[in-house]
Amino acid sequence: MTMMVWVGVVLIGGAGSVLRVVVDGAIASQTPRGFPYGTLVVNLSGSVLLGLITGLSLSHDAALLAGTAAVGSYTTFSTWMFESQRLAEDRQTRDLAANVVVSLVAGVAAAALGRLVGSQL
């Protein structure tokens, strides 16, 4: 990997993480408290993007920059797990089940949709 690719990973990764905070905050400010809608939207949109990138069959460096740096820093598995744990601790079993099931099922469907679209481009 070249130094320019590393610089790209740092810069694009930083931008992806800032975008995640912005999108999460914008969604959270418009939805009821309690359920992690912001994280759900971020992770589902990231799934579509990663599927799209996969479908495009990019070069190794381009896939690293787009998939790992951009989408990897934008999406968040750890926050999803933390928020699921919080729902469990608060005994919000319906919200917990919805968060886990919707995230997994819709995430896989979103990635498949993105890959289908990407393969057609």
N, CA, C and O atoms as a Tinker XYZ file with bonds, in Angstrom:
   484  protein
     1  N      0.843000   -1.172000    0.000000    73     2
     2  CA     0.000000    0.000000    0.000000    64     1     3
     3  C      0.892000    1.241000    0.000000    63     2     4     5
     4  O      1.878000    1.317000    0.733000    81     3
     5  N      0.533000    2.187000   -0.818000    73     3     6
     6  CA     1.334000    3.399000   -0.921000    64     5     7
     7  C      0.989000    4.382000    0.197000    63     6     8     9
     8  O     -0.039000    4.265000    0.864000    81     7
     9  N      1.881000    5.351000    0.376000    73     7    10
    10  CA     1.658000    6.390000    1.385000    64     9    11
    11  C      0.395000    7.189000    1.056000    63    10    12    13
    12  O     -0.326000    7.600000    1.966000    81    11
    13  N      0.121000    7.413000   -0.218000    73    11    14
    14  CA    -1.079000    8.164000   -0.606000    64    13    15
    15  C     -2.355000    7.406000   -0.235000    63    14    16    17
    16  O     -3.350000    8.023000    0.146000    81    15
    17  N     -2.336000    6.089000   -0.340000    73    15    18
    18  CA    -3.507000    5.305000    0.065000    64    17    19
    19  C     -3.712000    5.436000    1.568000    63    18    20    21
    20  O     -4.843000    5.593000    2.027000    81    19
    21  N     -2.625000    5.374000    2.340000    73    19    22
    22  CA    -2.731000    5.544000    3.795000    64    21    23
    23  C     -3.290000    6.924000    4.136000    63    22    24    25
    24  O     -4.153000    7.049000    5.005000    81    23
    25  N     -2.805000    7.942000    3.462000    73    23    26
    26  CA    -3.314000    9.302000    3.697000    64    25    27
    27  C     -4.805000    9.359000    3.348000    63    26    28    29
    28  O     -5.595000    9.976000    4.062000    81    27
    29  N     -5.175000    8.712000    2.247000    73    27    30
    30  CA    -6.589000    8.652000    1.862000    64    29    31
    31  C     -7.434000    7.953000    2.904000    63    30    32    33
    32  O     -8.539000    8.405000    3.206000    81    31
    33  N     -6.936000    6.851000    3.463000    73    31    34
    34  CA    -7.670000    6.134000    4.511000    64    33    35
    35  C     -7.895000    7.046000    5.716000    63    34    36    37
    36  O     -8.994000    7.086000    6.269000    81    35
    37  N     -6.865000    7.770000    6.117000    73    35    38
    38  CA    -6.981000    8.668000    7.275000    64    37    39
    39  C     -7.991000    9.782000    7.000000    63    38    40    41
    40  O     -8.878000   10.031000    7.817000    81    39
    41  N     -7.862000   10.443000    5.865000    73    39    42
    42  CA    -8.743000   11.578000    5.564000    64    41    43
    43  C    -10.187000   11.132000    5.301000    63    42    44    45
    44  O    -11.133000   11.717000    5.828000    81    43
    45  N    -10.338000   10.105000    4.491000    73    43    46
    46  CA   -11.691000    9.632000    4.180000    64    45    47
    47  C    -12.330000    8.996000    5.410000    63    46    48    49
    48  O    -13.524000    9.170000    5.653000    81    47
    49  N    -11.538000    8.263000    6.183000    73    47    50
    50  CA   -12.064000    7.678000    7.421000    64    49    51
    51  C    -12.526000    8.734000    8.400000    63    50    52    53
    52  O    -13.565000    8.582000    9.042000    81    51
    53  N    -11.757000    9.807000    8.516000    73    51    54
    54  CA   -12.171000   10.903000    9.389000    64    53    55
    55  C    -13.464000   11.539000    8.917000    63    54    56    57
    56  O    -14.349000   11.841000    9.718000    81    55
    57  N    -13.567000   11.738000    7.616000    73    55    58
    58  CA   -14.797000   12.327000    7.065000    64    57    59
    59  C    -15.991000   11.410000    7.278000    63    58    60    61
    60  O    -17.085000   11.880000    7.589000    81    59
    61  N    -15.793000   10.104000    7.115000    73    59    62
    62  CA   -16.876000    9.145000    7.326000    64    61    63
    63  C    -17.384000    9.158000    8.756000    63    62    64    65
    64  O    -18.590000    9.083000    8.992000    81    63
    65  N    -16.464000    9.252000    9.713000    73    63    66
    66  CA   -16.894000    9.255000   11.110000    64    65    67
    67  C    -17.616000   10.551000   11.474000    63    66    68    69
    68  O    -18.564000   10.532000   12.259000    81    67
    69  N    -17.175000   11.668000   10.913000    73    67    70
    70  CA   -17.876000   12.935000   11.151000    64    69    71
    71  C    -19.269000   12.888000   10.528000    63    70    72    73
    72  O    -20.239000   13.345000   11.133000    81    71
    73  N    -19.368000   12.336000    9.322000    73    71    74
    74  CA   -20.668000   12.214000    8.667000    64    73    75
    75  C    -21.614000   11.361000    9.494000    63    74    76    77
    76  O    -22.803000   11.667000    9.583000    81    75
    77  N    -21.103000   10.292000   10.102000    73    75    78
    78  CA   -21.937000    9.446000   10.949000    64    77    79
    79  C    -22.525000   10.234000   12.104000    63    78    80    81
    80  O    -23.713000   10.107000   12.402000    81    79
    81  N    -21.712000   11.042000   12.754000    73    79    82
    82  CA   -22.195000   11.848000   13.878000    64    81    83
    83  C    -23.262000   12.833000   13.408000    63    82    84    85
    84  O    -24.261000   13.043000   14.096000    81    83
    85  N    -23.056000   13.431000   12.252000    73    83    86
    86  CA   -24.013000   14.412000   11.715000    64    85    87
    87  C    -25.339000   13.734000   11.370000    63    86    88    89
    88  O    -26.403000   14.214000   11.759000    81    87
    89  N    -25.275000   12.615000   10.638000    73    87    90
    90  CA   -26.508000   11.907000   10.243000    64    89    91
    91  C    -27.234000   11.382000   11.474000    63    90    92    93
    92  O    -28.446000   11.560000   11.602000    81    91
    93  N    -26.508000   10.740000   12.377000    73    91    94
    94  CA   -27.112000   10.207000   13.600000    64    93    95
    95  C    -27.796000   11.319000   14.386000    63    94    96    97
    96  O    -28.929000   11.157000   14.841000    81    95
    97  N    -27.112000   12.441000   14.545000    73    95    98
    98  CA   -27.689000   13.559000   15.286000    64    97    99
    99  C    -28.920000   14.141000   14.620000    63    98   100   101
   100  O    -29.897000   14.480000   15.289000    81    99
   101  N    -28.872000   14.257000   13.292000    73    99   102
   102  CA   -30.023000   14.806000   12.563000    64   101   103
   103  C    -31.244000   13.898000   12.699000    63   102   104   105
   104  O    -32.359000   14.377000   12.905000    81   103
   105  N    -31.032000   12.595000   12.585000    73   103   106
   106  CA   -32.150000   11.648000   12.728000    64   105   107
   107  C    -32.646000   11.633000   14.166000    63   106   108   109
   108  O    -33.852000   11.680000   14.408000    81   107
   109  N    -31.728000   11.569000   15.116000    73   107   110
   110  CA   -32.110000   11.509000   16.528000    64   109   111
   111  C    -32.891000   12.749000   16.958000    63   110   112   113
   112  O    -33.779000   12.655000   17.805000    81   111
   113  N    -32.570000   13.899000   16.388000    73   111   114
   114  CA   -33.274000   15.128000   16.777000    64   113   115
   115  C    -34.698000   15.177000   16.227000    63   114   116   117
   116  O    -35.513000   15.973000   16.694000    81   115
   117  N    -35.003000   14.336000   15.244000    73   115   118
   118  CA   -36.320000   14.349000   14.614000    64   117   119
   119  C    -37.199000   13.161000   15.012000    63   118   120   121
   120  O    -38.340000   13.060000   14.562000    81   119
   121  N    -36.675000   12.263000   15.852000    73   119   122
   122  CA   -37.413000   11.050000   16.227000    64   121   123
   123  C    -37.541000   10.957000   17.734000    63   122   124   125
   124  O    -36.794000   11.604000   18.468000    81   123
   125  N    -38.488000   10.150000   18.200000    73   123   126
   126  CA   -38.659000   10.005000   19.644000    64   125   127
   127  C    -37.419000    9.390000   20.303000    63   126   128   129
   128  O    -36.705000    8.591000   19.698000    81   127
   129  N    -37.189000    9.783000   21.544000    73   127   130
   130  CA   -36.075000    9.217000   22.307000    64   129   131
   131  C    -36.394000    7.784000   22.687000    63   130   132   133
   132  O    -37.556000    7.377000   22.709000    81   131
   133  N    -35.377000    7.042000   22.979000    73   131   134
   134  CA   -35.563000    5.671000   23.426000    64   133   135
   135  C    -35.080000    4.654000   22.427000    63   134   136   137
   136  O    -34.297000    3.768000   22.772000    81   135
   137  N    -35.532000    4.763000   21.191000    73   135   138
   138  CA   -35.101000    3.827000   20.154000    64   137   139
   139  C    -33.978000    4.480000   19.344000    63   138   140   141
   140  O    -34.083000    5.658000   19.000000    81   139
   141  N    -32.919000    3.752000   19.035000    73   139   142
   142  CA   -31.762000    4.329000   18.338000    64   141   143
   143  C    -31.957000    4.463000   16.824000    63   142   144   145
   144  O    -31.271000    3.802000   16.044000    81   143
   145  N    -32.884000    5.311000   16.419000    73   143   146
   146  CA   -33.179000    5.496000   15.000000    64   145   147
   147  C    -31.961000    5.999000   14.227000    63   146   148   149
   148  O    -31.731000    5.573000   13.095000    81   147
   149  N    -31.194000    6.886000   14.813000    73   147   150
   150  CA   -30.041000    7.441000   14.125000    64   149   151
   151  C    -29.033000    6.374000   13.730000    63   150   152   153
   152  O    -28.560000    6.342000   12.594000    81   151
   153  N    -28.710000    5.507000   14.673000    73   151   154
   154  CA   -27.768000    4.421000   14.389000    64   153   155
   155  C    -28.346000    3.465000   13.356000    63   154   156   157
   156  O    -27.619000    2.972000   12.493000    81   155
   157  N    -29.635000    3.199000   13.435000    73   155   158
   158  CA   -30.278000    2.315000   12.463000    64   157   159
   159  C    -30.169000    2.895000   11.051000    63   158   160   161
   160  O    -29.819000    2.178000   10.114000    81   159
   161  N    -30.461000    4.167000   10.896000    73   159   162
   162  CA   -30.382000    4.809000    9.579000    64   161   163
   163  C    -28.945000    4.804000    9.069000    63   162   164   165
   164  O    -28.706000    4.513000    7.897000    81   163
   165  N    -27.999000    5.118000    9.929000    73   163   166
   166  CA   -26.588000    5.117000    9.530000    64   165   167
   167  C    -26.175000    3.725000    9.062000    63   166   168   169
   168  O    -25.575000    3.584000    7.996000    81   167
   169  N    -26.489000    2.703000    9.843000    73   167   170
   170  CA   -26.046000    1.358000    9.484000    64   169   171
   171  C    -26.758000    0.811000    8.246000    63   170   172   173
   172  O    -26.143000    0.107000    7.445000    81   171
   173  N    -28.034000    1.123000    8.079000    73   171   174
   174  CA   -28.736000    0.656000    6.878000    64   173   175
   175  C    -28.239000    1.387000    5.626000    63   174   176   177
   176  O    -28.049000    0.761000    4.584000    81   175
   177  N    -28.030000    2.689000    5.717000    73   175   178
   178  CA   -27.503000    3.410000    4.557000    64   177   179
   179  C    -26.073000    2.954000    4.256000    63   178   180   181
   180  O    -25.683000    2.875000    3.091000    81   179
   181  N    -25.302000    2.660000    5.281000    73   179   182
   182  CA   -23.958000    2.124000    5.072000    64   181   183
   183  C    -23.980000    0.753000    4.427000    63   182   184   185
   184  O    -23.106000    0.432000    3.621000    81   183
   185  N    -24.966000   -0.058000    4.770000    73   183   186
   186  CA   -25.097000   -1.379000    4.150000    64   185   187
   187  C    -25.378000   -1.263000    2.653000    63   186   188   189
   188  O    -24.814000   -2.002000    1.846000    81   187
   189  N    -26.254000   -0.329000    2.295000    73   187   190
   190  CA   -26.529000   -0.096000    0.874000    64   189   191
   191  C    -25.249000    0.348000    0.163000    63   190   192   193
   192  O    -24.922000   -0.150000   -0.914000    81   191
   193  N    -24.539000    1.277000    0.769000    73   191   194
   194  CA   -23.306000    1.783000    0.153000    64   193   195
   195  C    -22.247000    0.697000    0.004000    63   194   196   197
   196  O    -21.596000    0.601000   -1.036000    81   195
   197  N    -22.075000   -0.114000    1.033000    73   195   198
   198  CA   -21.069000   -1.173000    0.949000    64   197   199
   199  C    -21.468000   -2.213000   -0.090000    63   198   200   201
   200  O    -20.609000   -2.726000   -0.808000    81   199
   201  N    -22.749000   -2.531000   -0.180000    73   199   202
   202  CA   -23.222000   -3.427000   -1.230000    64   201   203
   203  C    -22.968000   -2.837000   -2.603000    63   202   204   205
   204  O    -22.533000   -3.542000   -3.513000    81   203
   205  N    -23.233000   -1.561000   -2.757000    73   203   206
   206  CA   -22.997000   -0.870000   -4.027000    64   205   207
   207  C    -21.517000   -0.937000   -4.408000    63   206   208   209
   208  O    -21.179000   -1.236000   -5.553000    81   207
   209  N    -20.656000   -0.663000   -3.460000    73   207   210
   210  CA   -19.212000   -0.715000   -3.699000    64   209   211
   211  C    -18.787000   -2.116000   -4.111000    63   210   212   213
   212  O    -17.980000   -2.281000   -5.027000    81   211
   213  N    -19.329000   -3.124000   -3.437000    73   211   214
   214  CA   -19.015000   -4.504000   -3.778000    64   213   215
   215  C    -19.477000   -4.831000   -5.190000    63   214   216   217
   216  O    -18.750000   -5.471000   -5.950000    81   215
   217  N    -20.668000   -4.399000   -5.542000    73   215   218
   218  CA   -21.201000   -4.665000   -6.872000    64   217   219
   219  C    -20.424000   -3.987000   -7.984000    63   218   220   221
   220  O    -20.422000   -4.458000   -9.122000    81   219
   221  N    -19.764000   -2.886000   -7.663000    73   219   222
   222  CA   -18.992000   -2.162000   -8.669000    64   221   223
   223  C    -17.677000   -2.852000   -9.018000    63   222   224   225
   224  O    -17.059000   -2.523000  -10.031000    81   223
   225  N    -17.247000   -3.789000   -8.207000    73   223   226
   226  CA   -15.986000   -4.515000   -8.439000    64   225   227
   227  C    -14.820000   -3.552000   -8.652000    63   226   228   229
   228  O    -14.165000   -3.569000   -9.694000    81   227
   229  N    -14.577000   -2.721000   -7.653000    73   227   230
   230  CA   -13.510000   -1.730000   -7.718000    64   229   231
   231  C    -12.138000   -2.381000   -7.569000    63   230   232   233
   232  O    -12.032000   -3.532000   -7.145000    81   231
   233  N    -11.102000   -1.645000   -7.915000    73   231   234
   234  CA    -9.738000   -2.121000   -7.680000    64   233   235
   235  C     -9.507000   -2.251000   -6.174000    63   234   236   237
   236  O    -10.290000   -1.745000   -5.370000    81   235
   237  N     -8.431000   -2.931000   -5.805000    73   235   238
   238  CA    -8.141000   -3.146000   -4.384000    64   237   239
   239  C     -8.042000   -1.831000   -3.618000    63   238   240   241
   240  O     -8.678000   -1.674000   -2.576000    81   239
   241  N     -7.252000   -0.882000   -4.125000    73   239   242
   242  CA    -7.075000    0.391000   -3.418000    64   241   243
   243  C     -8.372000    1.192000   -3.364000    63   242   244   245
   244  O     -8.689000    1.790000   -2.336000    81   243
   245  N     -9.117000    1.206000   -4.458000    73   243   246
   246  CA   -10.390000    1.944000   -4.471000    64   245   247
   247  C    -11.388000    1.313000   -3.506000    63   246   248   249
   248  O    -12.107000    2.026000   -2.806000    81   247
   249  N    -11.438000   -0.017000   -3.464000    73   247   250
   250  CA   -12.338000   -0.699000   -2.532000    64   249   251
   251  C    -11.927000   -0.427000   -1.096000    63   250   252   253
   252  O    -12.785000   -0.253000   -0.231000    81   251
   253  N    -10.621000   -0.387000   -0.829000    73   251   254
   254  CA   -10.126000   -0.072000    0.515000    64   253   255
   255  C    -10.559000    1.326000    0.925000    63   254   256   257
   256  O    -11.039000    1.528000    2.040000    81   255
   257  N    -10.393000    2.279000    0.041000    73   255   258
   258  CA   -10.760000    3.663000    0.362000    64   257   259
   259  C    -12.266000    3.835000    0.507000    63   258   260   261
   260  O    -12.732000    4.469000    1.454000    81   259
   261  N    -13.028000    3.274000   -0.429000    73   259   262
   262  CA   -14.483000    3.443000   -0.397000    64   261   263
   263  C    -15.132000    2.569000    0.674000    63   262   264   265
   264  O    -15.986000    3.036000    1.428000    81   263
   265  N    -14.729000    1.312000    0.738000    73   263   266
   266  CA   -15.380000    0.385000    1.664000    64   265   267
   267  C    -14.884000    0.506000    3.087000    63   266   268   269
   268  O    -15.669000    0.747000    4.004000    81   267
   269  N    -13.598000    0.340000    3.278000    73   267   270
   270  CA   -13.047000    0.337000    4.636000    64   269   271
   271  C    -12.973000    1.739000    5.217000    63   270   272   273
   272  O    -13.450000    1.977000    6.327000    81   271
   273  N    -12.382000    2.664000    4.482000    73   271   274
   274  CA   -12.192000    4.013000    5.030000    64   273   275
   275  C    -13.517000    4.768000    5.144000    63   274   276   277
   276  O    -13.848000    5.281000    6.213000    81   275
   277  N    -14.269000    4.838000    4.057000    73   275   278
   278  CA   -15.495000    5.648000    4.065000    64   277   279
   279  C    -16.642000    4.955000    4.803000    63   278   280   281
   280  O    -17.147000    5.467000    5.802000    81   279
   281  N    -17.041000    3.804000    4.307000    73   279   282
   282  CA   -18.211000    3.136000    4.885000    64   281   283
   283  C    -17.878000    2.527000    6.249000    63   282   284   285
   284  O    -18.706000    2.551000    7.160000    81   283
   285  N    -16.676000    1.985000    6.387000    73   283   286
   286  CA   -16.279000    1.390000    7.663000    64   285   287
   287  C    -16.263000    2.391000    8.803000    63   286   288   289
   288  O    -16.625000    2.058000    9.932000    81   287
   289  N    -15.845000    3.618000    8.514000    73   287   290
   290  CA   -15.835000    4.642000    9.559000    64   289   291
   291  C    -17.218000    5.274000    9.743000    63   290   292   293
   292  O    -17.520000    5.809000   10.810000    81   291
   293  N    -18.038000    5.213000    8.726000    73   291   294
   294  CA   -19.392000    5.779000    8.791000    64   293   295
   295  C    -20.329000    4.889000    9.612000    63   294   296   297
   296  O    -21.091000    5.387000   10.441000    81   295
   297  N    -20.273000    3.588000    9.384000    73   295   298
   298  CA   -21.162000    2.674000   10.109000    64   297   299
   299  C    -20.582000    2.338000   11.474000    63   298   300   301
   300  O    -19.409000    2.596000   11.743000    81   299
   301  N    -21.423000    1.755000   12.339000    73   299   302
   302  CA   -20.955000    1.502000   13.695000    64   301   303
   303  C    -21.604000    0.276000   14.318000    63   302   304   305
   304  O    -22.762000    0.311000   14.735000    81   303
   305  N    -20.847000   -0.795000   14.374000    73   303   306
   306  CA   -21.297000   -2.010000   15.037000    64   305   307
   307  C    -21.284000   -1.821000   16.554000    63   306   308   309
   308  O    -22.204000   -2.262000   17.243000    81   307
   309  N    -20.253000   -1.171000   17.071000    73   307   310
   310  CA   -20.124000   -1.037000   18.523000    64   309   311
   311  C    -21.254000   -0.192000   19.120000    63   310   312   313
   312  O    -21.774000   -0.526000   20.184000    81   311
   313  N    -21.633000    0.883000   18.456000    73   311   314
   314  CA   -22.734000    1.701000   18.971000    64   313   315
   315  C    -24.040000    0.925000   18.923000    63   314   316   317
   316  O    -24.859000    1.026000   19.836000    81   315
   317  N    -24.239000    0.149000   17.861000    73   315   318
   318  CA   -25.434000   -0.686000   17.756000    64   317   319
   319  C    -25.496000   -1.677000   18.924000    63   318   320   321
   320  O    -26.557000   -1.866000   19.519000    81   319
   321  N    -24.376000   -2.302000   19.250000    73   319   322
   322  CA   -24.339000   -3.250000   20.364000    64   321   323
   323  C    -24.574000   -2.535000   21.689000    63   322   324   325
   324  O    -25.322000   -3.024000   22.535000    81   323
   325  N    -23.940000   -1.383000   21.872000    73   323   326
   326  CA   -24.121000   -0.613000   23.104000    64   325   327
   327  C    -25.579000   -0.208000   23.285000    63   326   328   329
   328  O    -26.134000   -0.342000   24.375000    81   327
   329  N    -26.192000    0.283000   22.222000    73   327   330
   330  CA   -27.587000    0.707000   22.313000    64   329   331
   331  C    -28.510000   -0.485000   22.542000    63   330   332   333
   332  O    -29.509000   -0.360000   23.250000    81   331
   333  N    -28.198000   -1.625000   21.961000    73   331   334
   334  CA   -28.982000   -2.842000   22.216000    64   333   335
   335  C    -28.854000   -3.256000   23.681000    63   334   336   337
   336  O    -29.842000   -3.634000   24.312000    81   335
   337  N    -27.645000   -3.186000   24.216000    73   335   338
   338  CA   -27.428000   -3.504000   25.628000    64   337   339
   339  C    -28.198000   -2.549000   26.526000    63   338   340   341
   340  O    -28.786000   -2.970000   27.523000    81   339
   341  N    -28.199000   -1.266000   26.180000    73   339   342
   342  CA   -28.945000   -0.274000   26.950000    64   341   343
   343  C    -30.438000   -0.595000   26.950000    63   342   344   345
   344  O    -31.094000   -0.508000   27.989000    81   343
   345  N    -30.974000   -0.965000   25.789000    73   343   346
   346  CA   -32.390000   -1.342000   25.712000    64   345   347
   347  C    -32.671000   -2.569000   26.578000    63   346   348   349
   348  O    -33.716000   -2.646000   27.224000    81   347
   349  N    -31.753000   -3.516000   26.594000    73   347   350
   350  CA   -31.921000   -4.713000   27.434000    64   349   351
   351  C    -31.901000   -4.336000   28.910000    63   350   352   353
   352  O    -32.730000   -4.813000   29.684000    81   351
   353  N    -30.970000   -3.494000   29.299000    73   351   354
   354  CA   -30.892000   -3.064000   30.702000    64   353   355
   355  C    -32.137000   -2.314000   31.134000    63   354   356   357
   356  O    -32.575000   -2.426000   32.279000    81   355
   357  N    -32.706000   -1.547000   30.212000    73   355   358
   358  CA   -33.928000   -0.787000   30.513000    64   357   359
   359  C    -35.190000   -1.621000   30.350000    63   358   360   361
   360  O    -36.304000   -1.111000   30.478000    81   359
   361  N    -35.009000   -2.897000   30.068000    73   359   362
   362  CA   -36.112000   -3.851000   29.876000    64   361   363
   363  C    -37.089000   -3.414000   28.783000    63   362   364   365
   364  O    -38.299000   -3.616000   28.888000    81   363
   365  N    -36.536000   -2.816000   27.744000    73   363   366
   366  CA   -37.317000   -2.406000   26.582000    64   365   367
   367  C    -37.243000   -3.540000   25.560000    63   366   368   369
   368  O    -36.622000   -3.404000   24.506000    81   367
   369  N    -37.882000   -4.651000   25.887000    73   367   370
   370  CA   -37.698000   -5.868000   25.085000    64   369   371
   371  C    -38.226000   -5.736000   23.661000    63   370   372   373
   372  O    -37.628000   -6.278000   22.731000    81   371
   373  N    -39.314000   -5.039000   23.478000    73   371   374
   374  CA   -39.825000   -4.853000   22.105000    64   373   375
   375  C    -38.862000   -4.013000   21.267000    63   374   376   377
   376  O    -38.562000   -4.354000   20.123000    81   375
   377  N    -38.384000   -2.922000   21.844000    73   375   378
   378  CA   -37.425000   -2.087000   21.126000    64   377   379
   379  C    -36.119000   -2.839000   20.887000    63   378   380   381
   380  O    -35.506000   -2.700000   19.828000    81   379
   381  N    -35.694000   -3.630000   21.860000    73   379   382
   382  CA   -34.486000   -4.432000   21.699000    64   381   383
   383  C    -34.644000   -5.420000   20.552000    63   382   384   385
   384  O    -33.779000   -5.515000   19.682000    81   383
   385  N    -35.741000   -6.149000   20.553000    73   383   386
   386  CA   -35.984000   -7.131000   19.493000    64   385   387
   387  C    -36.081000   -6.440000   18.134000    63   386   388   389
   388  O    -35.530000   -6.922000   17.144000    81   387
   389  N    -36.778000   -5.318000   18.093000    73   387   390
   390  CA   -36.909000   -4.580000   16.830000    64   389   391
   391  C    -35.542000   -4.089000   16.354000    63   390   392   393
   392  O    -35.228000   -4.186000   15.168000    81   391
   393  N    -34.740000   -3.571000   17.260000    73   391   394
   394  CA   -33.419000   -3.065000   16.896000    64   393   395
   395  C    -32.539000   -4.180000   16.324000    63   394   396   397
   396  O    -31.866000   -3.982000   15.312000    81   395
   397  N    -32.544000   -5.325000   16.953000    73   395   398
   398  CA   -31.703000   -6.430000   16.492000    64   397   399
   399  C    -32.238000   -7.015000   15.187000    63   398   400   401
   400  O    -31.485000   -7.177000   14.226000    81   399
   401  N    -33.517000   -7.330000   15.147000    73   399   402
   402  CA   -34.094000   -7.987000   13.974000    64   401   403
   403  C    -34.085000   -7.056000   12.760000    63   402   404   405
   404  O    -33.661000   -7.452000   11.675000    81   403
   405  N    -34.549000   -5.832000   12.942000    73   403   406
   406  CA   -34.597000   -4.897000   11.812000    64   405   407
   407  C    -33.181000   -4.602000   11.318000    63   406   408   409
   408  O    -32.946000   -4.566000   10.110000    81   407
   409  N    -32.250000   -4.394000   12.226000    73   407   410
   410  CA   -30.874000   -4.114000   11.817000    64   409   411
   411  C    -30.292000   -5.262000   11.007000    63   410   412   413
   412  O    -29.659000   -5.030000    9.977000    81   411
   413  N    -30.493000   -6.483000   11.450000    73   411   414
   414  CA   -29.927000   -7.635000   10.750000    64   413   415
   415  C    -30.640000   -7.920000    9.430000    63   414   416   417
   416  O    -29.998000   -8.034000    8.386000    81   415
   417  N    -31.952000   -8.033000    9.478000    73   415   418
   418  CA   -32.708000   -8.393000    8.272000    64   417   419
   419  C    -32.636000   -7.269000    7.235000    63   418   420   421
   420  O    -32.319000   -7.513000    6.071000    81   419
   421  N    -32.930000   -6.051000    7.658000    73   419   422
   422  CA   -32.898000   -4.935000    6.717000    64   421   423
   423  C    -31.463000   -4.635000    6.266000    63   422   424   425
   424  O    -31.254000   -4.200000    5.133000    81   423
   425  N    -30.483000   -4.860000    7.131000    73   423   426
   426  CA   -29.087000   -4.644000    6.752000    64   425   427
   427  C    -28.638000   -5.579000    5.650000    63   426   428   429
   428  O    -27.980000   -5.153000    4.701000    81   427
   429  N    -28.986000   -6.848000    5.766000    73   427   430
   430  CA   -28.636000   -7.818000    4.723000    64   429   431
   431  C    -29.381000   -7.483000    3.428000    63   430   432   433
   432  O    -28.801000   -7.542000    2.344000    81   431
   433  N    -30.657000   -7.134000    3.540000    73   431   434
   434  CA   -31.435000   -6.767000    2.358000    64   433   435
   435  C    -30.868000   -5.502000    1.709000    63   434   436   437
   436  O    -30.797000   -5.414000    0.484000    81   435
   437  N    -30.470000   -4.532000    2.516000    73   435   438
   438  CA   -29.912000   -3.292000    1.981000    64   437   439
   439  C    -28.589000   -3.552000    1.259000    63   438   440   441
   440  O    -28.335000   -2.981000    0.198000    81   439
   441  N    -27.755000   -4.408000    1.830000    73   439   442
   442  CA   -26.487000   -4.746000    1.183000    64   441   443
   443  C    -26.733000   -5.472000   -0.138000    63   442   444   445
   444  O    -26.054000   -5.213000   -1.131000    81   443
   445  N    -27.703000   -6.377000   -0.145000    73   443   446
   446  CA   -28.026000   -7.108000   -1.379000    64   445   447
   447  C    -28.554000   -6.153000   -2.449000    63   446   448   449
   448  O    -28.199000   -6.270000   -3.622000    81   447
   449  N    -29.395000   -5.217000   -2.042000    73   447   450
   450  CA   -29.915000   -4.224000   -2.983000    64   449   451
   451  C    -28.775000   -3.370000   -3.550000    63   450   452   453
   452  O    -28.699000   -3.148000   -4.759000    81   451
   453  N    -27.907000   -2.905000   -2.681000    73   451   454
   454  CA   -26.774000   -2.113000   -3.142000    64   453   455
   455  C    -25.870000   -2.876000   -4.079000    63   454   456   457
   456  O    -25.387000   -2.327000   -5.069000    81   455
   457  N    -25.637000   -4.150000   -3.773000    73   455   458
   458  CA   -24.795000   -4.973000   -4.649000    64   457   459
   459  C    -25.455000   -5.175000   -6.011000    63   458   460   461
   460  O    -24.786000   -5.122000   -7.043000    81   459
   461  N    -26.763000   -5.406000   -6.011000    73   459   462
   462  CA   -27.497000   -5.577000   -7.272000    64   461   463
   463  C    -27.386000   -4.305000   -8.123000    63   462   464   465
   464  O    -27.090000   -4.369000   -9.316000    81   463
   465  N    -27.624000   -3.175000   -7.505000    73   463   466
   466  CA   -27.530000   -1.910000   -8.235000    64   465   467
   467  C    -26.098000   -1.693000   -8.738000    63   466   468   469
   468  O    -25.891000   -1.315000   -9.891000    81   467
   469  N    -25.126000   -1.932000   -7.876000    73   467   470
   470  CA   -23.737000   -1.743000   -8.273000    64   469   471
   471  C    -23.310000   -2.646000   -9.425000    63   470   472   473
   472  O    -22.535000   -2.236000  -10.289000    81   471
   473  N    -23.811000   -3.859000   -9.433000    73   471   474
   474  CA   -23.438000   -4.781000  -10.510000    64   473   475
   475  C    -24.064000   -4.404000  -11.846000    63   474   476   477
   476  O    -23.611000   -4.861000  -12.896000    81   475
   477  N    -25.101000   -3.575000  -11.811000    73   475   478
   478  CA   -25.771000   -3.143000  -13.037000    64   477   479
   479  C    -25.162000   -1.863000  -13.604000    63   478   480   481
   480  O    -25.483000   -1.467000  -14.725000    81   479
   481  N    -24.295000   -1.224000  -12.843000    73   479   482
   482  CA   -23.695000    0.051000  -13.297000    64   481   483
   483  C    -22.443000   -0.201000  -14.110000    63   482   484
   484  O    -21.807000    0.745000  -14.573000    81   483
